[in-house]
Each structure stands twice: as C-alpha cells, then as structure tokens.
Amino acid sequence: MESEGDFTNWSEPRNVGYPFNSSKDDIYYTPADNSDTEGYISSDRESLCCLEVFNVKREYLYS
C-alpha cells in the first residue's frame, strides 16, 4: 500500500501491486522515478528473520 501525507492529512492508501507488494512484510517503499515503475523497498520476502533492501521494477507484458 502507498499513501502520501504530511503527518496530519493522508491520501487514500492504494495497492501498488506486484512486485511492489507481496505476501511478506514490504515496508519503506521509495520510488526511483516519477512513473511508479521502479523503486526500492525493505522486505523480508527472501529472509527468515530480517529486512533487506530490494530494487523492484514493474514490467508490462503484452500478448
């Protein structure tokens, strides 16, 4: 989920989808560009105990 705010007012949270959201604890997302196609997250998606930093990029497949 993603929301923007200033500690008083926040936008409605939105699910940014895979690969940004997974079934694990994905927190502290930081976008790397203005198009929401690439960013960095800390997650325990490949760990048994601890958070790690991942670069994630959304790719679109067309058939």
C-alpha positions in Angstrom: 0.0 0.0 0.0 1.1 3.6 -0.6 -0.2 6.8 0.8 1.2 10.4 0.8 0.8 12.9 3.6 2.3 15.4 6.0 1.7 13.7 9.3 -1.7 15.3 9.6 -3.5 14.6 6.3 -3.0 11.5 4.2 -4.2 10.4 0.8 -6.3 7.2 0.5 -4.0 4.2 0.5 -3.6 2.3 -2.8 -2.2 -1.1 -3.5 0.7 -0.6 -6.0 0.6 -4.3 -6.9 3.2 -6.9 -7.7 6.3 -6.7 -7.5 6.0 -3.8 -5.0 3.5 -5.6 -2.8 4.0 -9.3 -1.8 2.6 -11.5 0.8 5.5 -10.7 3.1 6.3 -7.5 5.1 7.1 -4.9 2.4 7.7 -1.6 4.0 9.5 1.7 3.4 8.9 2.0 -0.3 10.9 4.8 -2.1 10.2 5.5 -5.7 13.2 5.7 -8.1 11.3 7.6 -10.8 8.1 9.6 -11.3 6.2 7.0 -13.2 5.8 4.4 -10.3 7.6 1.8 -12.4 10.7 1.4 -10.3 11.6 1.8 -6.6 13.3 0.4 -3.5 11.6 -1.4 -0.7 12.7 -3.1 2.5 11.2 -6.6 2.9 11.6 -9.9 4.5 10.4 -11.7 1.3 13.6 -13.7 0.9 14.7 -13.8 4.5 13.8 -15.8 7.6 14.5 -13.1 10.1 15.4 -9.7 8.8 14.5 -6.9 6.4 16.6 -6.5 3.2 16.6 -3.8 0.6 15.3 -4.7 -2.9 15.1 -2.9 -6.2 11.8 -3.6 -7.8 10.7 -2.8 -11.3 7.2 -3.1 -12.8 7.3 -4.7 -16.3 4.4 -5.0 -18.6 3.9 -8.0 -20.8 1.8 -7.7 -24.0 0.4 -10.6 -25.9 
